[in-house]
Amino acid sequence: MEIKKICVLGAGQMGSGIAQVCAEAGYEVAMRDIEQRFIDGGMNNIRKNLARSVDKGKMSQDAADATLARVNPTLDMKEAAAEADVVVEVVLEVMDLKKQIFSELETIVPDHCLFFTNTSGLSITEMAATTKRPERFIGTHFFSPVPVMRLLEIIRGFETSDETLEIAKEWGEKIGKEVIVVNEAPAFAVNRLLCIMLNEAFFALQEGVASAKDIDRGMTLGCNHPIGPLALSDAVGLDTLLHIMQGLERELGDKYRSAPLLRQLVRAGRFGKKSGKGVYDYGSK
């Protein structure tokens, strides 16, 4: 199957990043969201990213202009998806919302269309079961910021066909990603390993083992990590981390119990960089 047109549902940081790398690879992209302010924000993100690439000499201005021209922002679901070969869903990590969207898409997209869901831990199989095309349904876990991060984790659901898997792998490589394939499991491979480390950093902080800065410095200097676990948690979003940990605990037991300090910070509305405060205060930056 040849992919020509891609529909990206969601214009936030992840959605706009996915739309950008698809357009850079030569695909025609419809980027849809539910409010104009989200669409405007997504297009601004793409423009800034492309301008940065031009300034650094990584891309010509003509290539940047051509990339931007291949992205069609819209509020209309039918306009975005009616002729799509692939739909990449990038909405909130809420199972019922994702199921609702895929049910709606079933009435819009052509029969050959593939469904890709961008999720950091939700069940691909459960989502696929709500559609008439579970064999053409697969998970795609991108990492933020999408234009920069090289990894794409592709998750195969119980019904995902070999053909869909191969198409998804080829597509991932065409948009410039290094692809790893994971069979469905709670939080897949990367987040299952990563999030337990991030969560343990909150246990260490609340127990007074070391300060937040020294915990982060310990991991950057001692383990050669590019960013410390607490700073990374702020970048990911403490609410997102807590959501993943709660899912892991439900599926795998007490080993993945979320740290009380993490829960407390989320209850206080300290979600990390996106809210201005998390473990660290970003108000002065």
N, C-alpha and C positions, 0 to 999 in steps of 0.2 A: 504494500500500500504506500502511495506517495502522499506525503504531508505537504500541503500548500498553505492552508489557512488554519490559524490557531485562535481559539477564544480563551482569554484569560479572565476569570471571574474574580475580581478583587484588584484594587488599584493602590493598595497600601505599599509599604516598603517591600514586602515579598512579591506581591503581585506585579508591581511596576518593574521590579528587578527582573522577574521572569519574562514579562513582556519585552523588556529591553534586549535581553540576550537572544530571545527568539527573533526579534526584528533584526538584530545585528547579523544573525545567521541567514537572513534572507527570507524569512517567513512573513506573510501578511498576518498581522495580529489585530484582533479586536479586543480592547481592554474595557471591561464593563464593571461598573460599580453602582451602588444604589443612590448616591447623592453626588451632585456636581462638585462639591468641595473635595470629595475623595478623588474624583477624576482629575480635577485641577492639581491636587497635590501629587498624584501619581505622575502626571505629565511633567510637572516641575522637577520631580526626582529624576526622571529620565533625561531631561534637558541638562540638569546639573551634572549628572554622571557623564554624559556625552561631551559636554564642554570640558570637563576635567580630563577626559581622555585626549581631546584635541590639544589642550594646553600642555600635556605631558608628551605629546608627539606619538601617542599610541594609535591615533586614528586621524585621518584627514577630515577637514571640515565637510567636504563633499560626502564622505562616508557617513558622517554624523547626521547630516541633513537627510540622506537617503534612509538611514535607520529610523529617524523620527517620522518620516513620511509613511513608513510601513506600519505605524501604530495608529489605529483608529479608536479614539476614546468614545464611549457611548454609555448611555443610561438604559438602553433598550436591550433586553435579554434576547429577543428574537433577532434583532439586527446583528447582535454579537455572535450568536450560536447557530443560526439557521443553515449556514453553509460551512460550518467548521468541520475539519477533518479530526481535530483534537480539541477537547475542552480541558483546560487546566484550571481546576477549582482551587481558589486560594482565599477562602473566607475564614471566619472565626473557627477555632477548634471546639466546635459544639456539634456533637453527632447528629442531633435532630435537625439542626439547620442544614448540615451537609446533605442529609437524606432528602430533605425537602427540596433542595436545589436540584439534586440529580433526578428526582421525580418530575420536576418541572422541565428539565432538559430533555427528558425522554419524549416529550410532546413537540419538541422543537428541532432537534438535531437530525441529520441524515442517518440512515441505518448503519453506515460504515464507521461512524464517528467513534473515536476512542475517548474514554473518560479517565483523566488523570486527576487524582486528588493530592494536593500538597498538605501533608499532615506530619506532625512530629511524633505521633504515637497512636492515633485512633485506628480501629480495626478496618482494614481495607475490605475484608470479606463481608463484614456487617453492612458497610455502605453499598458494596456491589450487589448484595442480595436484594436491595430495594429497587434495582433496575432490571431491565429486560436484557441486559448485555453484560452479565458478570464476567464472561470470558474476555470482554474488551475493556476491563476495568483494572487499573493498577495504581499503586501509590508512588508519589514522587516527593522525596523529602529534600528540599533545597536548604542551603545554609546562608545566613545573612552576613554581609550584603551579597546578594545573588551575583551581581556582575563581577565580584572579586573572588568569592569563595569557589574553589575548584571542584568540590565534591558534590555529587548527586547520588543520593541513596534511593534506589528503586526497589519498591516493596511488592512482592508478588502475593496476591490474595489466593485463597483456596481454589477459586475457579479461573484465575487468570490463565489465558492460553499461552502456549509457547510463542505464537505469532505476535501477540500483543507485547510480550516481554522483549522480543527481538526488536520490534519497532520502537519501543520506548528506549532501549539501549542505544540504538542508532541515532535517535533524536537527541538524546542526552549528549552523545559525543559530538553531534553536529553543532550544538549550541555551546560547545567548548568545555564540557564538564568531564571529569574523571568519574566513571560510573562504578558503583558497587551494587550487587544484587543481594537482597535480603529476603528470606522467607518471612511471612508475617509472624510477628511475635510482639509482645508488649514493648512499646517504645523502640522496636526494631533493634538495630545493632549500636549505632553511635550514641543515641540518647540513653539507652539502657546502661551503657558504661559511663557516659559523661555525667548524667544527672545524679547518680549516686555519689560521685566525687563532689559535685557542687553542693549537694545536700549535706555531706559530711563536713564541708567547710563551715556551714552554719552551726552544726553541732559544736565544732571546735571553737567558734567565735562565742557562742552563748556560754560555753563552759570556761571561758577565760584562758584558753590555751595560749592564745596570742591575739594581738590586735588585728583588725581587718587588714590594715596595710602590711603587717608583717606576715600574715597568712598568705596574702597575694604575692609578696616579695619572695617568700619561701618557695612557692611553686614556680615563679618565673625564673628565679636565679638557680634554684636547686634542681628543677626538673626541665628547665629550658622551655617552659610553656610561654607562648607569646603574651598571654594575659592571665592574671590570677583568677581563681575560681569565684571569688566574691564579685570582682569587677565584671567578669563574664556573666554572672547571674544577673547583675544589674542591666547588662546589655541585652540579654535574652528576654528579661522581664520576670520579676519574682513571681507574678501571678501565673505566668506560663510555666515556670519551673515547678511551682506548687501543683498545678493541674497535672503535669506529667507524673510527678511523684505520687500523687493520689491514685492515678490510674495504675501505676506500677504496683502500689501496695494492694489494690483490689485484686490484681491478677496474680501477683507473685508473693504476697505476704509481708510480714512485719519487717523483713530485711530492708524494705524500701519506705519505711515510715518517715514522713516528712518531719524536719526539725521544727520544734516549737517556735524558735525565733523566726524561721521563714514564714510560718503561718501568722505570727504576730505582725510582722512587717507588712504582709499582704492585707491583713485586717485594717491596718493603719493607713492603707492607701499608698504605701511606699512601694511602688512597682518597679523602681529602677530608673533608668535614664528617661524613659518615656513619660514618667510622672514628675521628674525633677529630683526625686529622692528615692533611695533604696537603701542599700548598705551605706552608700556614699551620698553626699549632698551635691547635686549638680547645678544648684541655683546660681552659684557664683561663676559658673563656667560659661 
